Amino acid sequence: MAHKSDIQIAREAKKRPIQEIGEKLGISSDDLLPYGHDKAKVSQSFINSVQDRPDGKLILVTAINPTPAGEGKTTTTVGLGDGLNRIGKKAAVCIREASLGPNFGMKGGAAGGGYAQIVPMEEMNLHFTGDFHAITSAHSLLSAMIDNHIYWGNELEIDTRRVVWRRVVDMNDRALRQITTSLGGVANGFPREAGFDITVASEVMAILCLAKNLTDLQERLGNMIVAYRRDKSPVFARDIKADGAMTVLLKDAMQPNLVQTLENNPAFVHGGPFANIAHGCNSVIATTTALKLADYVVTEAGFGADLGAEKFMNIKCRKAGLAPSAVVVVATVRAMKMNGGVAKADLGAENVDAVKSGCANLGRHIENVKSFGVPVVVAINHFITDTDAEVQAVKDYVASQGAEAVLSRHWELGSEGSADLATKVVEVIEKGEAAFAPIYPDEMSLADKINTIATKIYRADEAVMDGKIRAQLKEWEDQGYGNLPVCMAKTQYSFTTDPERRGAPTGFDIPVREVRLSAGAGFVVAICGEIMTMPGLPRVPSAESIRLNADGDVEGLF
Amino acid sequence: MAHKSDIQIAREAKKRPIQEIGEKLGISSDDLLPYGHDKAKVSQSFINSVQDRPDGKLILVTAINPTPAGEGKTTTTVGLGDGLNRIGKKAAVCIREASLGPNFGMKGGAAGGGYAQIVPMEEMNLHFTGDFHAITSAHSLLSAMIDNHIYWGNELEIDTRRVVWRRVVDMNDRALRQITTSLGGVANGFPREAGFDITVASEVMAILCLAKNLTDLQERLGNMIVAYRRDKSPVFARDIKADGAMTVLLKDAMQPNLVQTLENNPAFVHGGPFANIAHGCNSVIATTTALKLADYVVTEAGFGADLGAEKFMNIKCRKAGLAPSAVVVVATVRAMKMNGGVAKADLGAENVDAVKSGCANLGRHIENVKSFGVPVVVAINHFITDTDAEVQAVKDYVASQGAEAVLSRHWELGSEGSADLATKVVEVIEKGEAAFAPIYPDEMSLADKINTIATKIYRADEAVMDGKIRAQLKEWEDQGYGNLPVCMAKTQYSFTTDPERRGAPTGFDIPVREVRLSAGAGFVVAICGEIMTMPGLPRVPSAESIRLNADGDVEGLF
């Protein structure tokens, strides 16, 4: 069976003018700020005008631990959105924006795949509506203002060794990871060590994605800690007086972006925080706006359910007052086989035993999600090599866990292939059994929160924190940050900190190497492993073959 | 007389949807890529479709050497465009985009002033349509690819001490002027000295503004010299294989931006290269497109006529095959008085003698412009303190120089105040006396080109170049760059290199301190004084008071 590539399918899309997509959600063309003919922002004034409407039902799409076989979480998110529309429901999809820089290292990615995609694909991998550029600008302004403050006399008594605010650029540039700035003499300031992260790692990105509105945005920006004094007291972005101008730079970026699926259904693509040092979900404002405009909103979170769903529940939903009505856990027969010990090269051959054995990973995610009080549907994202017996093995296993699994063929067939999944999800939601609650209370100590996630979600024996880390957490509690949720930074490939340990391992600890306070975003990051905040380019970056062809189409980006 | 501020007037503008503005030029809404409701890009396919049409008449607005009194060059450009439309001509305006970073140091600027402005003013001072962000991205990609090439084995044998490609950011950040990169060990590359300029100083900006189309853009990007080997042979961006991907990043930015004047006439605002280390004109593609769509196109160039008009003629017009039909030199009575030795505090009092004496500066600019074979009209940009006798003194002087001066009151009255100027300009153009030619041929040596500008335009005794500079110029000639025009980098406040010497000085030399090759943009820069390519922020940056007010309007930016 010869299939078209994602980009071929995307280029053949029969896109409708974005105003028509807006109309489906009751947004007039005056309230849509177009960016070309197929992208638009929803105006802040319109968003303000719908705040009193009731909310639709929120559905989170998450997945097992990712494997090299691919699970298709975004594909399923898009497919489910189209499936819901196909069965007559008013549904919208909410996903994250892509980062520009990495596309010039490895090839860029589709938003979804096959016949379950969001378009325009090229633009979403390039500048899109400029949101990430706005974040880079706002971040860079604060960077410049900090060094400028020091230059003009350092009235705030910033310890130049303790400036924790790094710079950002939306490009993979390892040469900027660690630098020395302000060289060259008096006119250029006081030399100090510094460095750049990639834009998606900026706390500004996390804040944009968690802020409820522009007032909340400015408040959070002001709360960011940018440096410490010699006495270790914090200096805030507010002290630098950068929060107002940063908000001005971000006012357009705060408006959610509306695009469409291949089937011309509405999709919000907005925000894209790192899924490790941040919470990895699309913006709160996109999700809450979509919930006012659609009866069903399908969204996703980064990585597998142990990281993505956990943060979605404990950080995003808690902070934004959201309550998901159902969770779809995406699994594939191939990924089950890999979790069952099959090598990637051997995935083509039927192996029901390996599928059964790999299902333990899926089972733990189902149990975890249920522990938040939300019902689960498993979507088996169909691959053409899957055999009936293998699919049945997954279904049987899921049934034994008190949930239901539905085979979904959206990649191949679009909404025709996901209508069954959509029907099942609606059925589960209409039972009304969802009773969402985060798995730890605000009042729990930071160390206990970390330990709760490690033991209840990962099933570790304990989270190991040395005295220095415990003292730091205690200090933040004393400063009033004890009520914040924690944001785990850990490999996405395993419940453990060892990416090679697939399945449902037991008998391990989670060592916490470092903790960081994102006082503006509003969480404490617990780093359990190596976290790269500025990627490099590979030996032969994809940029070398990216170009415009004679028709003006982009070649080499995909 | 109580006048409203520029921002007050701009906010009261009765803007028409950008599609209506496009219609005035025969651009259908399909061919306009909207950015919100009041900004749009003109599609590349539409631009391609009008290439066989005849060109309208091109009018350059330039000025005397700027003084602290203000001349109002952009204001007059906009006023003349509106005036031409008022007298029944189909006219468009072409000006440059504003740089983001400096707005957070000093307050941002209007495009024009009073009742001769281009809107939307806030957006033009913030992200606008993202062109500068695209330039920053393309520039940053090349930066990352150079260090990545070195990291992975340096096959091109780049001498890391001779990387001439600096990084850029669109922010005033003095701490980044001089830095050391790739610190921190093997994984981060080879430590080297580096630095950041502000985005408008990027050669990518100059190229975007000089490229005729996307093919030409990619060719020029590939031609950029990024480093030298130990044997001093150049390494090009093409060798790094960055030119294709940079072009992809710039494809939207290459499409000119359409906005409107307060009187709803079309204005193209596109590109913004530095007026010293680059040529300081809006993009060639905006100007050539406007000439296909309008009968009269009014544009401007940076600084006074000695720098701006000279580069417009010798670089932009030469390279793009443009031939201006008339030049408007803007002068004010106040500036004439300052040139005549009056202090700024005393400008309010009538002083006809000082006006007469200061006119020498204006006279030299008139003569210079005429030396390019283009007829001159002087626009006296009216200030309410001007007396009839002072205005008459300027008119008499200009008449004695074989040109005509027209009093223009567009700032106060919009097109009603500039209709006389428009009528005069049309009259001069219809005489058909323009016979444009650059003042030096391509074949002249680089040193002689520099000397020609210094002696013929500035009226210096000679351009002084030491042996090292002459040897460098000779080397570039040997490498095939001898046919390039030169781009002078000199203070804009005087014909000399001393900003304090107003009027029409004689008996001075122009010392050339340094020369640089912009092989992609296609000019040799002759630096005659201090050139700052990365500004800093002041002690109290305007950013500290920029914020959104309760109505969502931007406060403190203007």
Interface residues (C-beta under 8 A of the other chain):
Chain A: D30 L33 P34 Y35 G36 H37 Q44 S45 L100 G101 F104 L126 H127 G130 H133 A134 T136 S137 S140 L141 S143 A144 M145 D147 N148 Y151 W152 V169 D170 M171 N172 D173 R174 A175 L176 R177 Q178 I179 T180 T181 S182 L183 G184 A187 N188 G189 E193 A194 L214 Q218 K241 A242 D243 G244 A245 T247 V248 L249 K251 D252 G536 L537 R539 P541 A543 E544 S545 I546 R547 L548 G552 V554 G556 L557
Chain B: D30 L33 P34 Y35 G36 H37 Q44 S45 L100 G101 F104 L126 H127 G130 H133 A134 T136 S137 S140 L141 S143 A144 M145 D147 N148 Y151 W152 V169 D170 M171 N172 D173 R174 A175 L176 R177 Q178 I179 T180 T181 S182 L183 G184 A187 N188 G189 E193 A194 L214 Q218 K241 A242 D243 G244 A245 T247 V248 L249 K251 D252 G536 L537 R539 P541 A543 E544 S545 I546 R547 L548 G552 V554 G556 L557
